[in-house]
Amino acid sequence: MKTLRKILDLLSPTEKKNAFFLFFLILLMAILDTLGIASVLPFVAVLSNPKIVETNIILNNFFQISENLGVTNINQFLFFLGTLSFLFLILSLIVKIITTYLQTRFCYMREYTISKRLIEGYLHQPYIWFLKKNSSELGKNILAEVHRVIDESVIPMMNFIAQSAVLLAITTLLFIVEPTVTLVAGLILGISFAIIFYFTKNILK
């Protein structure tokens, strides 16, 4: 949170609004990713057992609704579910492409605006201030240090937020569908990661 607060302090009010809009897009991307995965489940269920349409209330109601679109039998309903699943996946991929582009553009445009504000700050200093500063140090701050802040702080933070949103949405879906299996798998992966981290933390440091 401390790092996130420092990053937000570097942004202007307009840039903060753009960042919050980007977070909204990231949340939308996570929801659509989850819906894309969820849309595959009824298709696979009907594909493996067509009779489930008669026993499952949700699928049966959906089948009755699809009859208004010309679906008259299970095979057509299966094709209809497959088409919907495919369209959901395409939609989620389109949103992911747009979000990734805007995320990358936002990060590297901040490199430009922060460098610009830094130069403006230098130019507004009195002449005597420059006599005490090394010009190569000032150039390094503008050209190298700002890039380092963006490359090692802003971009990883944005990626962390995006991947965390997707992870949370998909994990929630898995808990709804199969809570026991999800819990067991999560514990196994968590314990495995903890063991690996324990033996490699000194090397990482």
C-alpha positions in Angstrom: 0.0 0.0 0.0 2.9 2.4 0.8 4.3 1.8 -2.7 0.9 2.3 -4.3 0.4 5.6 -2.4 3.8 6.8 -3.6 2.9 6.0 -7.2 -0.4 7.8 -6.9 1.4 10.8 -5.5 3.4 11.0 -8.8 0.1 11.4 -10.8 -1.8 14.5 -11.5 -5.6 14.6 -10.8 -6.4 13.9 -14.4 -4.0 11.0 -14.5 -5.5 9.6 -11.3 -9.0 9.6 -13.0 -7.5 7.8 -16.0 -5.9 5.3 -13.6 -9.3 4.6 -11.8 -11.0 4.2 -15.3 -8.2 1.7 -16.2 -8.9 -0.2 -12.9 -12.6 -0.4 -13.9 -11.6 -1.9 -17.3 -9.3 -4.4 -15.5 -12.3 -5.4 -13.3 -14.5 -5.7 -16.4 -11.8 -7.9 -18.1 -11.7 -10.2 -15.0 -15.5 -10.5 -15.0 -15.6 -11.3 -18.8 -12.7 -13.8 -18.4 -14.7 -15.6 -15.7 -17.9 -15.5 -17.7 -16.0 -16.9 -20.7 -14.8 -19.8 -18.6 -18.3 -20.2 -17.0 -19.9 -20.3 -20.4 -17.9 -23.4 -21.3 -19.4 -25.4 -18.3 -23.0 -25.8 -19.6 -21.7 -26.6 -23.1 -19.4 -29.4 -21.8 -22.2 -30.7 -19.5 -24.7 -31.0 -22.3 -22.0 -32.5 -24.6 -21.1 -35.2 -22.1 -24.8 -35.9 -21.1 -27.5 -34.5 -23.4 -30.2 -35.7 -21.0 -29.1 -33.2 -18.4 -31.2 -30.6 -20.3 -34.3 -32.4 -19.1 -33.2 -32.7 -15.5 -31.4 -29.4 -14.9 -33.8 -26.6 -14.3 -31.5 -23.8 -15.5 -30.5 -25.6 -18.7 -34.2 -26.6 -19.3 -35.3 -23.0 -18.9 -32.5 -21.8 -21.2 -33.5 -24.5 -23.8 -37.1 -23.2 -23.7 -35.9 -19.6 -24.2 -33.7 -20.7 -27.1 -36.7 -22.3 -28.8 -37.8 -18.7 -29.6 -34.6 -18.4 -31.7 -35.4 -21.5 -33.7 -33.7 -24.2 -31.6 -35.9 -27.3 -31.8 -33.7 -30.2 -30.6 -30.7 -31.1 -28.4 -28.2 -31.0 -31.3 -29.2 -27.5 -32.2 -29.2 -26.5 -28.6 -25.6 -27.9 -28.2 -24.5 -25.9 -31.3 -26.2 -22.8 -29.8 -24.4 -23.2 -26.5 -21.1 -23.7 -28.3 -21.6 -20.5 -30.3 -22.4 -18.5 -27.2 -19.4 -19.9 -25.5 -17.2 -19.0 -28.5 -18.6 -15.5 -28.6 -18.0 -15.0 -24.9 -14.4 -16.0 -25.3 -13.9 -13.7 -28.3 -15.5 -10.8 -26.4 -13.3 -11.4 -23.4 -10.2 -11.6 -25.6 -11.1 -8.3 -27.3 -11.6 -6.6 -23.9 -8.3 -8.1 -22.7 -6.5 -6.7 -25.8 -8.0 -3.2 -25.4 -7.2 -3.2 -21.6 -3.6 -4.4 -22.1 -3.1 -1.7 -24.8 -4.5 1.0 -22.6 -2.6 -0.3 -19.6 0.7 -0.2 -21.5 -0.1 3.2 -23.0 -0.9 4.6 -19.6 2.3 3.4 -18.1 4.6 4.7 -20.8 2.7 8.0 -21.1 3.4 8.5 -17.4 7.1 8.2 -18.1 6.7 11.1 -20.5 4.5 13.3 -18.2 6.7 12.7 -15.1 9.9 13.4 -17.1 8.2 16.6 -18.5 7.3 17.8 -15.0 10.8 17.0 -13.7 12.3 19.1 -16.5 9.9 21.9 -15.8 10.9 21.8 -12.1 14.6 22.0 -13.1 14.0 24.9 -15.4 12.2 26.9 -12.7 15.2 26.7 -10.4 17.4 29.8 -9.9 20.7 29.9 -11.8 22.8 29.4 -8.6 21.0 26.1 -8.0 22.5 24.7 -11.3 26.0 25.7 -10.1 25.7 23.2 -7.3 24.4 20.4 -9.4 26.0 18.0 -11.9 24.3 18.3 -15.3 24.9 14.6 -16.0 23.1 13.7 -12.7 20.1 15.8 -13.8 20.1 14.2 -17.2 20.3 10.7 -15.6 17.3 11.6 -13.4 15.2 12.5 -16.4 16.3 9.8 -18.8 17.1 6.8 -16.6 15.6 7.2 -13.1 12.1 8.0 -14.4 12.2 5.0 -16.7 13.3 2.9 -13.8 10.4 4.0 -11.6 7.9 3.2 -14.4 9.6 -0.1 -15.4 10.2 -1.4 -11.9 7.2 0.1 -10.0 4.3 1.3 -12.1 4.2 -1.5 -14.7 4.6 -4.4 -12.1 1.9 -2.8 -9.9 -0.5 -2.6 -12.8 0.2 -6.2 -13.8 -0.2 -7.3 -10.2 -3.6 -5.6 -9.9 -4.8 -7.0 -13.3 -3.7 -10.6 -12.5 -5.1 -10.4 -9.0 -8.5 -9.3 -10.3 -8.5 -12.2 -12.8 -7.3 -14.7 -10.1 -10.0 -13.5 -7.6 -12.8 -13.8 -10.2 -11.8 -17.2 -11.4 -11.2 -18.5 -7.9 -14.7 -17.3 -6.9 -16.2 -19.2 -9.9 -14.3 -22.4 -8.9 -15.5 -22.1 -5.3 -19.1 -21.8 -6.5 -18.8 -24.8 -8.8 -16.5 -27.1 -6.8 -15.7 -25.7 -3.4 -14.0 -28.8 -2.0 -11.8 -29.5 -5.0 -10.9 -25.8 -5.2 -10.0 -25.7 -1.5 -7.8 -28.8 -1.7 -6.1 -27.6 -4.9 -5.5 -24.2 -3.4 -4.0 -25.7 -0.2 -1.7 -28.0 -2.2 -0.5 -25.1 -4.4 -0.1 -22.8 -1.4 1.9 -25.2 0.6 4.1 -26.1 -2.4 4.8 -22.4 -3.0 5.6 -21.8 0.7 8.1 -24.7 0.7 9.7 -23.5 -2.5 9.9 -19.9 -1.2 11.4 -21.1 2.1 14.3 -22.8 0.4 14.9 -20.1 -2.2 14.3 -16.9 -0.2 18.0 -16.4 0.6 18.9 -16.8 -3.1 16.2 -14.3 -4.1 17.4 -11.8 -1.6 
